[in-house]
Amino acid sequence: MATPEQDPGRDPDTDSGFDLEQGIFSHLLELRSRLIKAIACVLVVLVCLVPFANRLYTWLAEPLVRRLPHGAHLIATQVASPFITPLKLAFYTALFISMPVIVYQLWAFVSPGLYRHEKRLARPLLIASVLLFYCGCAFAYFLVLPAAFRFLTAVTPTGVEMMTDITHYLDFVMMVFFAFGLCFEIPVIEVIVAATGLVSLQKLRSWRRYAIVAAAAVAAAITPPDITSMLLLLIPMVVLYELGIVAVRVLVKPKLASGVADQST
């Protein structure tokens, strides 16, 4: 077959445009394949969890139910809530369990376009991001929620019976899980901004006091209004900030960070 240089009747610009379209089309097909695999994983896990949806909700509600006064219980204020709310929880749980597969499919789509040193840095970051998110959710469930509900039930005025709607409870707990999961990503964020040259290791060290103030503001904003819950988020955020500094020192080479910074200026 003749090449564009060998065939004078072919337009090189047309060929380059055709190659570009083919490249975009192949990337779209690859993206479609990765999305289908990720969605299929979520659906398979969801189907497996649906029979246990009510049991999952009972487990999720345990930190509050254990601290309710004798005779108090959760309520459903809408007709379909006893059916819809456990299904929503099963879907959220399926997403939670499928997160490693979703992250892997994202990595498989993006990694061919990365340099070797970028892959070497991205792999541990992706694994750490998933594990830290899981740790944040577990920390919220086993430590923060019991402390928060202990406080909230203790300050309930006399004559007021605490009757929480099951849908509102699910939304509240999911918000807490998501907030703590994101806050536990601090070391990953520090490594990324250092690797891209946005900040240096020295700046991260010098910003400690500002980081503590910012962490206190975030903890006060997203935790229930008691000092125990606030400290249960503030202390891990400060510790994670320090761990992020250690991770930057280990994973990010100074020459790489400075080189990226020079290219951006």
C-alpha positions as CSV (number, residue, x, y, z in Angstrom):
1,M,0.0,0.0,0.0
2,A,1.3,3.4,-0.9
3,T,2.1,5.9,1.8
4,P,1.0,9.6,1.6
5,E,4.5,10.5,0.4
6,Q,4.4,7.8,-2.3
7,D,0.9,8.6,-3.6
8,P,0.7,12.1,-5.0
9,G,-3.1,11.9,-5.2
10,R,-3.6,11.7,-1.5
11,D,-3.8,14.8,0.7
12,P,-1.5,14.6,3.8
13,D,-3.8,17.0,5.7
14,T,-6.8,14.7,5.0
15,D,-4.8,11.7,6.2
16,S,-3.8,13.4,9.4
17,G,-7.4,14.5,10.1
18,F,-8.5,11.0,9.4
19,D,-5.9,9.6,11.9
20,L,-7.0,12.1,14.5
21,E,-10.7,11.1,14.1
22,Q,-9.7,7.4,14.4
23,G,-7.7,8.1,17.5
24,I,-10.6,10.0,19.1
25,F,-13.0,7.3,18.1
26,S,-10.8,4.6,19.6
27,H,-10.5,6.5,22.8
28,L,-14.3,6.9,23.0
29,L,-14.7,3.1,22.5
30,E,-12.1,2.4,25.2
31,L,-13.9,4.9,27.6
32,R,-17.3,3.2,26.8
33,S,-15.8,-0.2,27.6
34,R,-14.4,0.9,30.9
35,L,-17.6,2.6,31.9
36,I,-19.6,-0.5,31.1
37,K,-17.3,-2.7,33.2
38,A,-17.5,-0.3,36.1
39,I,-21.3,0.0,35.9
40,A,-21.6,-3.8,35.5
41,C,-19.6,-4.3,38.7
42,V,-21.8,-1.9,40.6
43,L,-25.0,-3.6,39.3
44,V,-23.7,-7.1,40.2
45,V,-22.8,-6.0,43.7
46,L,-26.2,-4.2,44.0
47,V,-28.1,-7.3,43.0
48,C,-26.2,-9.3,45.6
49,L,-26.9,-6.8,48.3
50,V,-30.7,-6.2,47.7
51,P,-31.8,-9.2,49.7
52,F,-29.8,-7.9,52.6
53,A,-31.0,-4.2,52.3
54,N,-33.0,-4.2,55.5
55,R,-30.2,-5.9,57.4
56,L,-27.8,-3.3,56.1
57,Y,-30.0,-0.5,57.3
58,T,-30.3,-2.1,60.7
59,W,-26.5,-2.2,61.0
60,L,-26.2,1.4,59.8
61,A,-28.8,2.7,62.3
62,E,-27.3,0.8,65.2
63,P,-25.1,3.8,66.5
64,L,-28.3,5.9,66.9
65,V,-30.7,3.1,68.0
66,R,-28.4,2.0,70.7
67,R,-28.6,5.4,72.3
68,L,-32.3,6.2,72.0
69,P,-34.3,6.2,75.2
70,H,-36.3,3.1,76.0
71,G,-39.3,2.8,73.7
72,A,-38.0,5.3,71.1
73,H,-37.4,4.2,67.5
74,L,-36.8,5.4,64.0
75,I,-39.9,6.3,61.9
76,A,-40.8,6.5,58.3
77,T,-42.7,9.7,57.3
78,Q,-43.4,8.6,53.7
79,V,-45.3,5.6,52.5
80,A,-42.5,4.2,50.3
81,S,-39.7,5.0,52.7
82,P,-39.5,1.6,54.3
83,F,-38.9,0.1,50.8
84,I,-36.9,2.9,49.0
85,T,-34.5,3.9,51.8
86,P,-32.9,0.4,52.3
87,L,-32.6,0.2,48.5
88,K,-30.8,3.5,48.5
89,L,-28.4,2.2,51.1
90,A,-27.8,-0.9,49.1
91,F,-26.9,1.2,46.1
92,Y,-24.5,3.4,48.2
93,T,-22.9,0.2,49.6
94,A,-22.5,-1.2,46.1
95,L,-20.7,1.9,45.1
96,F,-18.6,1.7,48.2
97,I,-17.6,-1.9,47.6
98,S,-17.0,-1.3,43.9
99,M,-14.7,1.6,44.4
100,P,-11.5,-0.3,43.8
101,V,-12.9,-1.6,40.5
102,I,-14.1,1.8,39.4
103,V,-10.7,3.3,40.3
104,Y,-8.9,0.5,38.4
105,Q,-11.0,1.1,35.2
106,L,-10.2,4.8,35.4
107,W,-6.5,3.9,35.8
108,A,-6.6,1.5,32.9
109,F,-8.1,4.2,30.7
110,V,-5.7,7.0,31.7
111,S,-2.4,5.1,32.3
112,P,-1.4,4.5,28.6
113,G,-1.0,8.3,28.2
114,L,1.2,8.8,31.2
115,Y,5.0,8.8,31.4
116,R,6.8,6.1,33.4
117,H,7.6,8.4,36.3
118,E,3.9,9.6,36.4
119,K,2.7,6.0,36.6
120,R,5.2,5.2,39.3
121,L,3.7,8.0,41.4
122,A,0.1,7.5,40.4
123,R,-0.2,3.9,41.4
124,P,0.4,4.3,45.1
125,L,-1.7,7.4,45.1
126,L,-4.7,5.6,43.7
127,I,-4.3,2.8,46.2
128,A,-3.8,5.2,49.1
129,S,-6.8,7.3,48.0
130,V,-9.2,4.2,48.1
131,L,-7.8,3.0,51.4
132,L,-7.9,6.4,53.1
133,F,-11.5,6.9,52.0
134,Y,-12.4,3.6,53.5
135,C,-10.6,4.5,56.7
136,G,-12.4,7.8,56.9
137,C,-15.8,6.1,56.6
138,A,-14.9,3.5,59.2
139,F,-13.6,6.1,61.6
140,A,-16.8,8.1,61.2
141,Y,-19.0,5.0,61.9
142,F,-17.1,3.5,64.8
143,L,-16.0,6.7,66.6
144,V,-17.7,9.8,65.4
145,L,-21.3,8.8,65.0
146,P,-21.5,7.1,68.5
147,A,-20.0,10.2,70.1
148,A,-22.3,12.5,68.1
149,F,-25.5,10.6,68.9
150,R,-24.5,10.3,72.6
151,F,-24.3,14.1,72.7
152,L,-27.5,14.7,70.7
153,T,-29.6,12.3,72.7
154,A,-28.2,13.8,76.0
155,V,-29.2,17.4,75.1
156,T,-32.7,16.5,74.0
157,P,-35.1,18.7,76.1
158,T,-37.3,17.1,78.7
159,G,-40.6,16.1,77.2
160,V,-39.3,15.9,73.7
161,E,-39.1,12.4,72.1
162,M,-36.3,11.9,69.5
163,M,-38.0,10.2,66.5
164,T,-35.7,10.4,63.5
165,D,-37.0,9.7,60.0
166,I,-35.1,6.8,58.4
167,T,-34.5,8.7,55.1
168,H,-33.1,11.8,56.9
169,Y,-30.9,9.5,59.0
170,L,-29.5,7.9,55.9
171,D,-28.8,11.2,54.3
172,F,-27.1,12.5,57.4
173,V,-24.9,9.4,57.8
174,M,-23.9,9.4,54.1
175,M,-23.0,13.1,54.3
176,V,-20.8,12.3,57.3
177,F,-19.2,9.3,55.6
178,F,-18.4,11.4,52.5
179,A,-17.1,14.3,54.5
180,F,-14.7,12.1,56.6
181,G,-13.7,10.1,53.5
182,L,-12.7,13.3,51.7
183,C,-10.9,14.7,54.8
184,F,-8.8,11.6,55.0
185,E,-7.5,12.3,51.5
186,I,-5.3,15.1,52.8
187,P,-2.0,13.2,52.3
188,V,-2.9,12.3,48.7
189,I,-3.8,16.0,48.0
190,E,-0.5,17.1,49.5
191,V,1.5,14.7,47.3
192,I,-0.4,15.8,44.1
193,V,0.1,19.5,44.7
194,A,3.8,18.9,45.6
195,A,4.4,16.7,42.5
196,T,2.8,19.3,40.2
197,G,5.1,22.0,41.6
198,L,2.3,24.1,43.1
199,V,3.8,24.0,46.5
200,S,7.1,22.8,48.0
201,L,7.9,20.6,51.0
202,Q,9.2,23.7,52.8
203,K,5.9,25.5,52.2
204,L,3.9,22.6,53.5
205,R,6.0,22.6,56.7
206,S,5.6,26.4,57.1
207,W,1.9,26.2,56.6
208,R,1.3,24.0,59.6
209,R,-0.4,26.6,61.8
210,Y,-2.7,27.7,58.9
211,A,-3.5,24.1,58.2
212,I,-4.6,23.6,61.8
213,V,-6.8,26.6,61.7
214,A,-8.4,25.4,58.4
215,A,-8.9,22.0,59.8
216,A,-10.6,23.4,62.9
217,A,-12.9,25.4,60.6
218,V,-13.8,22.4,58.5
219,A,-14.3,20.2,61.6
220,A,-16.6,22.8,63.1
221,A,-18.6,23.1,59.8
222,I,-19.2,19.4,59.0
223,T,-19.4,17.7,62.4
224,P,-22.4,17.7,64.8
225,P,-22.3,20.6,67.3
226,D,-20.3,19.1,70.1
227,I,-16.6,19.4,71.0
228,T,-16.0,15.7,71.0
229,S,-17.1,15.2,67.4
230,M,-15.1,18.2,66.3
231,L,-11.9,16.9,68.0
232,L,-12.5,13.5,66.5
233,L,-12.1,15.1,63.0
234,L,-9.6,17.8,63.9
235,I,-7.0,15.5,65.4
236,P,-6.9,13.0,62.5
237,M,-6.8,15.9,60.0
238,V,-3.7,17.3,61.7
239,V,-2.1,13.9,61.9
240,L,-2.9,13.2,58.2
241,Y,-1.4,16.6,57.3
242,E,1.9,15.5,59.0
243,L,1.7,12.1,57.2
244,G,1.3,14.0,53.9
245,I,4.5,15.9,54.6
246,V,6.3,12.6,55.2
247,A,4.7,11.2,52.0
248,V,5.9,14.2,50.0
249,R,9.4,13.8,51.3
250,V,9.4,10.1,50.3
251,L,7.5,10.1,47.0
252,V,8.2,13.4,45.4
253,K,11.7,14.0,44.2
254,P,12.8,17.7,44.6
255,K,14.1,17.8,41.1
256,L,10.8,16.7,39.7
257,A,8.8,19.2,41.6
258,S,11.1,22.0,40.8
259,G,11.1,21.1,37.2
260,V,7.4,21.1,37.0
261,A,7.3,24.5,38.7
262,D,9.8,25.9,36.3
263,Q,7.7,24.7,33.3
264,S,4.6,26.4,34.8
265,T,6.3,29.8,35.1
